[in-house]
Amino acid sequence: MNNRLGLFQGFGVEMEYMIVDRDTLQVKPISDEVLKAEAGELTSDVERGDMAWSNELVLHVLELKTNGPAPCLSALSEKFYNEVQRVNQLLARHNAMLLPTGAHPFMNPYHETKLWPHEASEIYQAYNKVFDCQGHGWSNLQSTHLNLPFANDEEFGRLHAAIRLVLPLIPALSAASPVLDGQVTSFLDSRLEVYRKNQQKIPLIAGEVVPEAVFSEQAYQEQIFLPMFKAIAPYDPEGILQEEFLNSRGAIARFSRGAIEIRIIDNQECPLADIAIVSLVTEVLKRMVGEEWASYVEQQQVETSWLASVFLQSVKNGPETEITQPSYLRMLGMEEDTATLKQVWQHLWQEVKASGEFTDELSCGVEIMLNQGCLSQRLLKALGENPGQEALEKVYRQLADCLAHNKLFEA
């Protein structure tokens, strides 16, 4: 019997947070101490009812997640907030706290990175041996993952087709990493810029970030998994990394769990903002899978290279990115021949806001993002063009306060 969930019948969400010193905001590699304090023993996972915590590649990052599929997204803002509060209680004894956003603004990963040394550490050591994980693209990037289920090959194909079309739009909504090494970068989503490059030694692992136009499990195995595993095999003779998790595209097929995982959403300033984004993305995907604006066949035809080019512009310029291909805009239900991604998201919000899936708080969160800009734009407004260390610490403390109170950052 197939026990997989059908389309949009359950949702998995994961959020990664940095652990930092309360006084200096320097990263503190103590995620193992947090997990041990909650579980009563050293462990890599803690279950807390319908929520859970787990380790990540590096010791200064902790992942909070749903413990299995959640029936709806709207209730998750409060659930994640409760987990944040509990973690911060445990961190207080270490004079530490959680810090949100997609990347630490002044961490030096080449000197401060400490890999997880406990259970399953052989996976992280294998990654480190091949790629050297002492860099921003490995140890300084925090994201929110959205897992959307499918029950069979037909559902996988339709969901994958829709996700490919939406992926390039997401950084314009979720970019939250405008600063690295204490400097404002030229990218609104610096996390994704380093993410897409961190495995260039074996380009097939990430591809063009936007996944290839494959719409069945067999095609995915033949065109994505097998070439990727073959490419890494000389560096991974024991086969430790030749699993689904090696795939670093912006959305990856998890056939073992019957879901596609969207990985390109920067961690926001609070769970309310994260859930507002994943709810908006999900409602748009529902419309696309339902062929409201374009048929499944039409959706399959869009070239990966063109979608990837829009994605790169979105990573750099966010909402100001301009779409000049009318046929793509038609697939999003727009009649205009050109539009910025800000205009695209404003249009999509008008299309889905009455779906009944948005609480008043979530709707308010979406409105702030669309009217005031993605978090990177709001941060840059608060920081100015050339912020010093004092300005960075001041603004990022405000972000920690947003996380502590589950409220959006407004510059």
C-alpha positions in Angstrom: 0.0 0.0 0.0 1.3 3.5 -0.9 1.3 5.5 2.3 2.6 8.7 0.8 0.6 11.9 1.2 -1.0 13.5 -1.8 -0.4 17.0 -3.1 -0.6 19.6 -0.4 -1.9 17.2 2.2 1.0 17.8 4.7 3.9 20.2 5.1 7.4 19.8 6.4 9.2 23.0 7.5 12.7 23.3 8.8 14.4 26.5 10.1 18.1 26.9 10.8 19.4 29.4 13.4 22.8 30.6 14.4 23.9 30.4 18.1 25.7 33.6 19.2 27.1 35.2 22.3 24.6 37.7 23.8 27.3 40.4 24.3 29.5 40.1 21.2 27.2 38.4 18.7 30.1 36.1 17.8 29.0 32.6 16.9 29.1 30.0 19.8 29.7 26.3 18.8 27.4 24.8 21.4 24.5 23.2 19.6 25.5 19.8 21.1 25.1 21.4 24.6 21.6 22.6 23.7 20.5 19.2 22.5 22.1 17.5 25.5 20.4 19.9 27.9 17.0 19.2 26.4 17.3 15.4 25.9 19.3 14.6 29.1 22.0 12.9 27.0 24.2 13.7 24.0 22.2 13.3 20.9 21.7 14.7 17.4 17.9 14.8 17.5 15.3 15.9 20.1 11.6 15.2 19.6 9.2 17.6 21.3 5.7 16.4 20.3 4.9 17.6 16.8 8.2 19.6 16.7 11.8 18.5 16.8 15.4 19.9 16.9 18.5 18.5 15.3 22.1 19.3 14.6 23.6 20.6 11.4 27.0 20.5 9.7 28.5 23.1 12.1 28.2 23.4 15.9 27.0 27.0 15.9 23.8 26.1 14.0 20.6 24.4 15.3 17.7 23.2 13.2 14.2 23.5 14.4 11.6 21.5 12.4 8.2 19.9 12.2 8.2 16.3 13.5 6.6 14.8 10.5 4.1 16.4 8.1 2.0 19.2 9.6 -1.7 19.4 8.4 -1.5 23.2 7.8 1.1 26.0 7.6 -0.8 28.8 9.4 -0.4 27.2 12.9 3.4 26.8 12.5 4.4 30.4 13.3 3.4 30.0 16.9 4.8 26.4 17.1 8.2 27.5 15.9 8.1 30.5 18.1 7.6 28.3 21.1 10.6 26.2 20.1 12.7 29.4 19.7 11.7 30.5 23.2 12.7 27.1 24.7 16.1 27.1 23.0 16.8 30.6 24.2 16.0 29.6 27.7 18.6 26.8 27.5 21.1 29.2 25.8 20.7 31.8 28.5 22.9 29.8 30.9 25.7 30.0 28.3 25.1 33.8 27.8 24.0 32.9 24.3 20.9 33.3 22.1 19.6 32.5 18.6 20.3 34.9 15.8 18.1 34.8 12.7 18.7 35.7 9.0 20.4 33.9 6.1 24.0 34.6 7.1 26.0 36.0 10.0 27.2 39.5 9.1 30.7 39.4 10.4 31.6 35.8 11.2 35.0 34.6 9.9 34.2 31.0 8.8 37.8 30.3 8.0 38.7 30.7 11.7 35.4 30.0 13.6 34.0 26.9 11.9 33.7 23.8 14.0 32.1 20.8 12.4 29.6 18.6 14.2 31.9 15.9 15.8 29.3 13.4 17.1 26.7 11.0 15.6 26.9 10.8 11.8 30.0 12.9 11.8 31.4 10.7 9.0 29.1 12.4 6.6 30.3 15.9 7.5 33.9 14.7 7.5 33.4 13.3 4.0 32.0 16.7 2.8 34.9 18.5 4.4 37.4 16.2 2.8 36.0 16.8 -0.7 35.0 20.5 -0.4 36.7 22.0 2.6 33.8 23.3 4.6 35.7 26.3 6.1 33.8 28.9 4.1 30.6 31.0 4.0 29.0 28.6 1.5 29.2 25.8 4.1 29.3 27.2 7.6 27.6 30.6 7.3 24.2 30.1 5.6 20.9 29.6 7.4 17.8 28.7 5.4 14.2 27.7 5.8 13.2 24.5 4.0 9.7 23.7 2.7 8.8 20.1 2.0 5.8 19.5 -0.2 4.4 16.0 -0.6 3.5 13.9 -3.6 1.9 10.4 -3.7 3.0 9.1 -7.1 4.9 9.9 -10.3 2.1 12.0 -11.8 1.9 14.2 -8.8 5.7 14.5 -8.6 5.8 15.7 -12.2 3.2 18.3 -11.8 4.7 19.6 -8.5 8.2 19.7 -9.9 7.0 21.6 -13.0 5.4 24.2 -10.9 8.3 24.5 -8.5 10.8 25.1 -11.3 8.8 28.1 -12.5 8.4 29.6 -9.0 12.0 29.1 -7.8 13.5 32.2 -9.6 10.9 34.4 -7.9 11.6 33.3 -4.4 14.8 35.3 -3.6 13.0 38.5 -4.4 10.7 37.7 -1.5 13.1 36.0 0.9 16.6 37.5 0.5 17.9 38.2 4.0 21.7 38.2 3.7 23.1 41.5 2.4 26.2 41.5 4.5 29.2 39.1 4.7 32.6 39.7 6.4 31.3 42.9 7.9 30.7 44.4 4.5 27.6 45.1 2.4 27.9 42.8 -0.6 26.6 43.5 -4.1 23.9 40.8 -3.7 20.7 41.0 -1.8 20.9 37.3 -1.2 24.6 36.7 -0.5 23.8 33.3 1.0 22.5 32.0 -2.3 25.4 33.5 -4.2 27.9 31.6 -2.1 25.7 28.5 -1.9 25.5 28.1 -5.6 29.3 28.2 -5.8 30.4 26.1 -2.9 30.5 22.8 -4.8 31.9 24.0 -8.1 34.5 21.3 -7.8 31.7 19.0 -8.9 29.2 21.2 -10.8 26.6 18.4 -11.3 25.8 18.5 -7.6 24.0 21.9 -7.8 23.5 22.1 -11.5 22.1 25.6 -12.3 20.2 25.5 -8.9 16.9 25.6 -10.8 16.5 21.8 -11.4 16.4 20.2 -14.9 13.1 19.7 -16.7 12.5 16.1 -15.5 9.0 15.0 -14.5 9.3 11.3 -13.4 11.3 9.4 -10.9 13.0 7.4 -13.6 14.1 10.5 -15.5 15.3 12.1 -12.3 17.4 9.0 -11.5 18.9 9.0 -15.0 19.4 12.7 -15.6 20.3 14.0 -12.1 21.1 11.3 -9.5 23.3 8.9 -11.5 25.5 11.6 -13.2 25.9 13.3 -9.9 26.9 10.1 -8.1 29.3 9.1 -10.9 30.9 12.6 -10.7 31.6 12.4 -7.0 32.6 8.7 -6.9 36.4 9.3 -7.4 36.3 11.7 -4.3 34.0 9.4 -2.3 35.3 5.8 -2.7 33.3 4.6 0.3 30.0 5.9 -1.1 29.2 7.9 2.0 27.8 10.9 0.0 26.1 9.0 -2.8 22.6 9.5 -1.4 19.6 11.9 -2.1 21.0 14.5 0.3 24.0 15.1 -1.9 21.7 17.0 -4.4 22.1 20.7 -3.8 19.7 22.1 -6.3 17.3 24.8 -5.1 14.6 22.2 -4.9 15.5 18.5 -4.5 13.4 15.4 -4.9 13.2 13.3 -1.8 11.7 10.1 -3.2 12.5 8.2 0.0 9.9 10.4 1.8 7.7 11.3 -1.1 8.4 15.1 -1.1 10.1 17.9 -2.9 12.2 20.1 -0.6 12.6 23.8 -1.5 15.9 25.0 -0.1 16.5 28.5 -1.3 14.5 30.5 1.3 16.8 32.6 3.5 16.0 32.3 7.2 14.0 35.4 8.1 13.9 37.6 11.2 11.2 35.5 13.0 9.0 32.4 12.4 6.0 34.6 11.5 8.0 36.0 8.5 9.2 32.5 7.4 5.7 31.0 7.6 4.3 34.0 5.7 6.7 33.3 2.9 6.2 29.5 2.7 2.4 30.0 2.9 2.5 32.5 0.0 4.8 30.2 -2.1 2.6 27.2 -1.4 -0.6 28.9 -2.4 0.9 30.1 -5.6 2.1 26.5 -6.3 -1.4 25.2 -5.7 -2.7 27.5 -8.4 0.0 26.4 -10.8 -0.4 22.7 -10.2 -4.2 23.3 -10.7 -3.3 24.7 -14.2 -5.1 27.9 -13.4 -2.8 30.1 -15.6 -1.0 27.5 -17.8 -1.3 23.8 -18.6 1.0 21.2 -17.2 2.4 20.7 -20.8 3.1 24.4 -21.1 4.8 24.5 -17.7 7.1 21.6 -18.8 8.4 23.5 -21.8 10.2 26.4 -20.0 14.0 26.2 -20.5 16.1 25.6 -17.4 18.8 28.0 -18.6 16.3 30.9 -18.9 14.9 30.2 -15.4 18.4 30.0 -14.0 19.2 33.4 -15.5 16.2 35.0 -13.8 17.2 33.2 -10.6 20.7 34.8 -10.7 19.2 38.3 -11.3 16.8 37.7 -8.4 19.7 36.7 -6.1 21.5 40.0 -6.9 18.7 42.5 -7.4 15.7 40.9 -5.6 12.3 42.7 -6.2 13.9 45.1 -8.7 14.6 42.2 -11.1 12.8 42.7 -14.4 11.0 40.0 -16.3 10.8 40.7 -20.1 9.4 37.4 -21.3 5.6 37.8 -21.8 5.0 34.1 -22.1 6.4 33.5 -18.7 4.3 36.3 -17.2 1.2 34.7 -18.8 2.0 31.5 -16.9 1.7 33.5 -13.7 -1.6 35.0 -14.7 -0.2 38.4 -15.8 -1.2 40.3 -19.0 1.8 42.7 -18.9 4.7 42.2 -21.3 7.3 43.2 -18.7 7.2 43.3 -14.9 9.5 43.5 -11.9 9.5 40.7 -9.5 8.0 43.1 -6.9 5.1 43.6 -9.3 4.9 39.8 -9.9 4.6 39.1 -6.2 2.1 41.9 -5.7 0.0 40.3 -8.4 0.3 36.8 -7.0 -0.6 38.0 -3.5 -3.8 39.5 -4.9 -4.6 36.2 -6.5 -4.2 34.0 -3.4 -4.8 36.3 -0.4 -8.4 35.3 -0.1 -7.6 31.5 -0.1 -8.4 31.2 3.7 -4.9 30.0 4.4 -3.6 33.3 5.8 -4.2 34.5 9.3 -4.4 38.2 9.9 -0.8 38.1 11.2 0.5 36.2 8.2 -1.3 38.6 5.8 0.3 41.6 7.7 3.7 39.9 7.3 3.2 39.5 3.5 2.1 43.1 3.2 5.2 44.4 5.0 7.5 42.4 2.7 5.7 43.6 -0.4 5.4 47.2 0.6 8.7 47.7 2.5 10.9 45.2 0.6 12.5 41.9 1.4 14.4 41.7 4.7 17.7 42.5 2.9 16.2 45.8 1.6 14.9 46.7 5.0 18.3 45.9 6.6 20.2 48.0 4.1 17.8 50.9 4.8 18.6 50.6 8.5 22.4 50.0 8.0 23.2 52.5 5.3 25.8 52.0 2.6 28.9 51.5 4.6 28.0 50.3 8.1 30.7 49.8 10.7 30.9 47.2 13.4 28.8 49.2 15.8 26.0 49.7 13.3 26.0 46.0 12.4 25.8 45.0 16.0 23.0 47.4 16.7 20.8 46.3 13.8 21.4 42.6 14.2 20.5 42.9 17.9 17.2 44.3 16.7 16.8 41.2 14.6 17.5 39.0 17.6 14.7 41.0 19.4 12.4 40.4 16.5 13.0 36.7 16.8 12.5 36.8 20.6 9.1 38.4 20.1 8.1 36.9 16.7 7.6 40.2 15.0 8.8 41.5 11.6 11.6 44.0 11.2 10.6 47.4 9.9 13.3 49.9 9.1 
